[in-house]
Amino acid sequence: TGGLVAATIMSDAAKEKGLAEAAVFAISMYCIQGFAGYPLTSICLKIEGKKMLAQYRAGKLTTAATGEIDEVNGKIVSEEAPKKKLIPALPAKWNSQVVMLGKLGLVCWLATLMAKIPVPVIGNISGLVWGLILGIIFTSIGFLDENILTKANSYGIVMFALLMYMFNGLKDCTPEMLSNILFPMVALIVVGIVGMAIVVFFAAKPLKLSFPMAMATALTALYGFPANAIITETTCNNL
C-alpha cells in the first residue's frame, strides 16, 4: 500500500538522472490513478460492507474481535488486557502530545540516517522504507505508542501534509508535458484495472475473500496510504 512512497522514490530517481518528464510522469500517474481507484474502491467496500451488515443483523455473522459491541457508537468495547512491552509506557501526565510527536520525530530522524548507510547487495534503502521498518520495531518494544498520531491529535494534519507533499511534485508539469503523458497514463490505468480484475477473479476464492473485498484490496495499488485508510474509515463510518 505504499503508492505515495513508490511514486516519490521513482520521481526522485528520475530527477537524479535529469529525466524531468519521467519524474513528473511518476507523480502525475499517482495523482490520476486515484480518479479511478478512489470511486471503485469505495463501491467495492460499500458492496462488501452492506453484505456483512445484512449477515450480522440476520445472526449469520459474528465479530472476529473479542469484546462487547457498542452499537450506538459503532465501536467494539475491548476486554483485552494491554500487552507488556520491553519499554514500560510513560505515565499519562508525562506522555503529552509534544512528547509523543518528539519520539516519533526521533524515529524518523533515525530512518533518514539509516538511508545513508548502504546495505550489502541491495545498496541504499529509502528513508521512507526505513521509517516503516523502524516504526514497527519501536512500536513493538513500546518506545512509540500504538496509533500514536491519533493519540497526539495529529492524524488529520499529517495526512493532509503528506498529500500536499505529494501534489507538490505537479508544479513542474506543464500543459505540453501533460498532453504527452496523458495517453500512456490512461492506457496504463485501464490495462492495470482490467488485469487486477482478472487476477482477483481467480485469486479471491483460494484466499477465502469475496470478489468485492479482494478487488478493493488490489485497487490500493493505485493510490496506497493514506488514501486507503481514509476511504476505509469513511466507508465504515457511513455504513
N, C-alpha and C positions, 0 to 999 in steps of 0.2 A: 504493500500500500504506500510505497514511497514515491509517488508520482512527482511531488514537488522536489524531493531530493534528487531523483533521477534527472529531471529537467535541468536543475541547477548545475549538476555535475557535467552534463552534456554541454550546456551553454558555456560554462567556464572553460571546458577543454577546447571548444571551438574557438573561443576568444583568444586563448593562448596560441593557437595555430594561425591566428589572423583571419579566420573564416567568419566574418561578421554576419553574413546571411545565414550560415548554418547555426550560429548562436541564437539569432532571432527565431529561426525555424523551431528550435527546441522549446523556447519559451512560448512562442505562438501556438505550437502544437499542443502544449499542456493546457493553455487557456481555452482554445477552440474545442479540444476534446470534451471539455466539460459541458458544452452545449448539447452534446449527445449523451454523455454519461450521467449527468445530474437527473434529467427527467426520466430516463429509462430505469435508473436505479430506484428512484422514488416510486415509480409504477410497480416495479418488481417487489419492493418491500411492502407496499400497501396491499398487494395481492396476497403475499405470504402472511402479513400481519392480520388481515381480515379473516383468513382461513384459520389461523391459530386461535384468534379470539372466539370464533364460532365453535371450534372444537373444545376450547376451555369452558365456555359457557354451557356447552352440552354435556360437560363432565367427561369428555373423551381425552382430555389432555391435562396432565398435571405439570406443575412447575418443576424445573430441574434444581432450582435453588432451595436451600433449606430456610425455613422461617415462615411466619405468617404473612399474608398479603394484605397490605393496606390499600383496599380497592378505591377508597376516596381519593387518595393522593397518587395512586398508581405506582406504589413502591413496595419492595419486599422488606419486611422487618427482619433483619438478620439475627439469628440466635448464635452465630459462630463466635467463639472467643477469639480475641486478637492473637495472631501468631507471634511467638517470641522471635526476636531477631538478634543478630550479633551485636548491634549498637542499640542500646535502650532508647526509647522515644523520649524526646525532651518534654519536660513539664509544659502544660498548656500556657502558663503565664510567660514562659520564655520563648515558646515556639510561635513567634509573631509572623505576620505576613512578610516582613522585611527579612527575618531570619530564614524563612523557607526559600524566598527568592534568592537570597545571598548564597545559600547552599547549592541551589540549582545553578546559579551563575558560576560557582566554583567548579562544578562538574563539567559545565560547558567549556570553561577555560581549559580544563584538563584535556577535553576532547580536541581542542584546537592544537594543543601541544603534541598530542598523540599523532595527529595528522602529519606532523613534520618528521616523524620517525619512520623510515622505510621498513616494511615487513619483508622478510626473506621470500623470494619467489614472486610475491604479489606486488611489492613496491609500496608506495604511499597510499594509505586508505583515507578517504574523505573524512573530514572532521564531523560531517553530518552523520556518517555511519558510526563513527566512534561515539558520538553523542547518544545514539540509540543503545549501543552496547554498554557504555558506562552508566546510562540511565537505568538499565535493567539491573546491573550489578549493585549500584549504590542504593537502589530501592530495595533490593533483596536483602541487603545486610542491615537496612534500617537507617542509613545516613539521610536518604531522601524519603519524605512522606509519600505514601500512595495517593494518587490523584492530587499531586501537590499544587498544580495550577488552580484547580477548583478550590482547594482549601485556602489558597492565597488570594482568592477572588480575582484571579488574573487570566483565567482561561479565555474569556471572550476577547480581551485586548491583545493577547498573544496570538490567537488565531487570526485576528484582524491584521496584526503586524506581519504575520507570515504571508498572508495573501497579498498584502501591499508590496512586500519584498519580491514576491513572485512577479506581480504585474509590472513592477518597476523595469523589468527586462524588456518590456514592449516599447520603451521610449526610443529605442533605436530602429523601430520598424517603420519604414516609410510606405506610403501608398504603393509605390512602384515595387518595393520589395514584397509587400503583401500579395500583390497581384501575381508575382512569380511563384510564390509558395502556396497559394490558396488551393489550387487544384491537387497538388500532391498531398496536402493535408486532408482535404475532404475524402480523397480516394483511400488514403491510409485508414481514416476513421471508419469508413463504410466497410472496407475489407476486414478490418480488425474486429468490428462488431459481429459481422457475419461469421467470421472464424471462431470467435468466442461462443456464439450461439451453437455452432456445430459441435465444438468440443464439449461444451456444457451439457448438451443433449445426451451425449454418450457417457459423460463422467458423473453426472448427478446421481444416477441410480446406485452405482457401486459405492459412492460416498454417502449414501443414505440422505441425500438432500433433495428437496423439491426443485423443479426447474427454476421457478422464480427466485428462490433463495440462492441457488448456485449461480444464476445469471447475475444477480445483484453483487455477489462476491467477486465474480470475474470482472464486472464493469468497473471495479475500483482501480483496475489497471489504467483507466482513462484519466483519473484525477488524483487518487491517493489521499493522504492525510493533509489537511484537516477536514476536507470536504466530506470524506466518508463518515467521519464521526458526526459532523453537523447534520448530514442527511438522515442518518440512522436515528439520532436523538430526536430530531424534529418529527420524523415519521412515527416513532414510538409515542411521543407526546400527543400527536394528533389522534392516533388510534386509541 
